[in-house]
Amino acid sequence: MVRQEQAVTYTLSIRNAMREELQAINQYERHIQESDIHELNEIWQYIVENEKGHYGMLLELLRRLDPEQAVQYENVSNLNFIMPSKIQLVPAVVKRGNLEILNHVRNDIRLELEAVNYYEMILMQSPISLVFQIINTINQDEKEHIELLTKVLRELDADRYGPLR
């Protein structure tokens, strides 16, 4: 079992990671709405689906490590209320220019790099097998996102990025 001080340290880190995942989801969703480049939107949508999965994995981990969070989950799961049907996103009517799209891609890569750095710090500190396993899985996906987005950048931007192939 994890000591209480360790659990608090990890739950703080996990909540920060969850914030990063939500920020990434929101950002990619905005980009999809602003872009009319179908192939790029498919890549962003793939990344959104991964990020949502990461958020879910982190929330499950948080519930396991934080008993109070688990209690709150149980309390909320027992509530009965009716939500409207799922929101269907439609492409934005006005699209921004290609320069804005390139800026989005570069910013996306920057955020993915920040996420990898953050996850690497958690991995270096984690003696807990479950934490290591889940964070490592997420980290591998984030690294894939960096490569996907870099490929998009190289294909969309007429300028070269040094020795990148």
C-alpha positions as CSV (number, residue, x, y, z in Angstrom):
1,M,0.0,0.0,0.0
2,V,1.1,3.6,-0.7
3,R,2.0,5.8,2.3
4,Q,-0.4,8.7,2.7
5,E,2.3,11.3,1.9
6,Q,3.2,9.5,-1.3
7,A,-0.4,9.2,-2.3
8,V,-0.9,13.0,-1.8
9,T,2.2,13.7,-3.9
10,Y,1.0,11.4,-6.7
11,T,-2.6,12.7,-6.6
12,L,-1.3,16.2,-7.0
13,S,0.7,15.1,-10.0
14,I,-2.1,13.1,-11.5
15,R,-4.5,16.1,-11.2
16,N,-2.0,18.3,-13.0
17,A,-1.7,15.7,-15.7
18,M,-5.5,15.6,-16.0
19,R,-5.5,19.4,-16.5
20,E,-2.9,19.0,-19.3
21,E,-5.0,16.4,-21.0
22,L,-8.2,18.6,-20.8
23,Q,-6.2,21.5,-22.2
24,A,-5.0,19.4,-25.1
25,I,-8.6,18.1,-25.8
26,N,-10.0,21.6,-25.9
27,Q,-7.2,22.9,-28.1
28,Y,-7.4,20.0,-30.6
29,E,-11.2,20.3,-30.8
30,R,-10.9,24.1,-31.5
31,H,-8.4,23.3,-34.2
32,I,-10.7,20.8,-35.9
33,Q,-13.4,23.5,-35.9
34,E,-11.1,26.0,-37.6
35,S,-9.5,23.8,-40.2
36,D,-10.9,22.6,-43.5
37,I,-7.9,20.3,-44.1
38,H,-9.6,16.9,-43.9
39,E,-6.4,14.8,-43.4
40,L,-5.1,17.1,-40.6
41,N,-8.5,17.0,-38.9
42,E,-8.5,13.2,-38.9
43,I,-5.1,13.3,-37.2
44,W,-6.3,15.8,-34.7
45,Q,-9.4,13.7,-34.0
46,Y,-7.3,10.6,-33.5
47,I,-5.2,12.6,-31.0
48,V,-8.4,13.9,-29.2
49,E,-9.6,10.3,-28.8
50,N,-6.2,9.4,-27.3
51,E,-6.2,12.4,-25.0
52,K,-9.7,11.6,-23.8
53,G,-8.6,8.0,-23.0
54,H,-5.6,9.4,-21.1
55,Y,-8.0,11.6,-19.1
56,G,-10.1,8.5,-18.2
57,M,-7.0,6.4,-17.2
58,L,-5.8,9.2,-15.0
59,L,-9.2,9.7,-13.4
60,E,-9.4,6.0,-12.6
61,L,-5.9,6.0,-11.2
62,L,-6.8,9.1,-9.1
63,R,-9.9,7.3,-7.7
64,R,-7.7,4.3,-6.7
65,L,-5.1,6.5,-4.9
66,D,-7.5,9.1,-3.3
67,P,-10.2,7.5,-1.2
68,E,-12.1,10.8,-1.0
69,Q,-12.2,11.1,-4.7
70,A,-13.5,7.5,-4.9
71,V,-16.3,8.4,-2.4
72,Q,-17.2,11.5,-4.4
73,Y,-17.4,9.3,-7.5
74,E,-19.8,6.9,-5.8
75,N,-21.9,9.8,-4.6
76,V,-22.2,11.3,-8.0
77,S,-22.8,8.0,-9.8
78,N,-25.9,7.5,-7.7
79,L,-27.4,10.8,-8.8
80,N,-30.3,10.6,-11.3
81,F,-30.7,13.4,-13.7
82,I,-31.4,13.7,-17.4
83,M,-28.8,15.2,-19.7
84,P,-29.5,16.4,-23.2
85,S,-28.2,14.2,-26.0
86,K,-24.5,14.3,-26.9
87,I,-23.3,17.5,-28.5
88,Q,-22.6,17.2,-32.2
89,L,-19.8,19.5,-33.3
90,V,-20.1,21.1,-36.8
91,P,-17.3,22.7,-38.7
92,A,-17.0,26.4,-38.1
93,V,-18.5,28.6,-40.8
94,V,-15.5,30.9,-41.1
95,K,-12.1,29.2,-41.4
96,R,-8.8,30.9,-40.5
97,G,-5.9,31.1,-42.9
98,N,-3.2,28.5,-43.4
99,L,-0.7,30.4,-41.3
100,E,-3.0,30.1,-38.3
101,I,-3.2,26.3,-39.0
102,L,0.6,26.1,-39.0
103,N,0.7,28.0,-35.8
104,H,-1.8,25.6,-34.3
105,V,0.3,22.6,-35.3
106,R,3.5,24.1,-33.9
107,N,1.7,25.0,-30.6
108,D,0.3,21.5,-30.5
109,I,3.8,20.0,-30.7
110,R,4.9,22.4,-28.0
111,L,2.2,21.2,-25.6
112,E,2.9,17.6,-26.4
113,L,6.5,18.2,-25.6
114,E,5.5,19.8,-22.3
115,A,3.3,16.8,-21.5
116,V,6.1,14.3,-22.2
117,N,8.5,16.2,-20.0
118,Y,5.9,16.2,-17.2
119,Y,5.2,12.5,-17.6
120,E,8.9,11.7,-17.7
121,M,9.3,13.4,-14.3
122,I,6.5,11.3,-12.9
123,L,8.0,8.2,-14.3
124,M,11.4,9.0,-12.7
125,Q,9.8,9.4,-9.3
126,S,7.2,6.6,-9.2
127,P,7.9,3.5,-7.2
128,I,4.3,2.4,-7.7
129,S,4.0,-0.1,-10.5
130,L,0.4,0.9,-11.4
131,V,1.3,4.6,-11.6
132,F,4.4,3.8,-13.7
133,Q,2.4,1.5,-16.1
134,I,-0.4,3.9,-16.8
135,I,1.8,7.0,-17.1
136,N,4.2,5.2,-19.3
137,T,1.4,4.2,-21.7
138,I,0.2,7.8,-21.9
139,N,3.7,9.0,-22.4
140,Q,4.2,6.7,-25.3
141,D,1.0,8.0,-27.0
142,E,2.2,11.6,-26.4
143,K,5.4,10.8,-28.1
144,E,3.5,9.4,-31.0
145,H,1.5,12.6,-31.2
146,I,4.7,14.6,-31.5
147,E,5.7,12.6,-34.5
148,L,2.3,12.7,-36.1
149,L,2.2,16.5,-35.7
150,T,5.7,17.0,-36.9
151,K,4.9,15.0,-40.0
152,V,1.9,17.2,-40.6
153,L,4.0,20.3,-40.1
154,R,6.7,19.1,-42.6
155,E,4.0,18.4,-45.2
156,L,2.0,21.6,-44.8
157,D,4.8,24.1,-44.3
158,A,6.8,25.1,-47.4
159,D,9.7,26.0,-45.2
160,R,12.2,23.3,-44.1
161,Y,12.8,22.4,-40.5
162,G,16.5,21.7,-40.7
163,P,17.5,18.0,-41.2
164,L,14.0,16.6,-40.6
165,R,13.0,14.0,-43.1
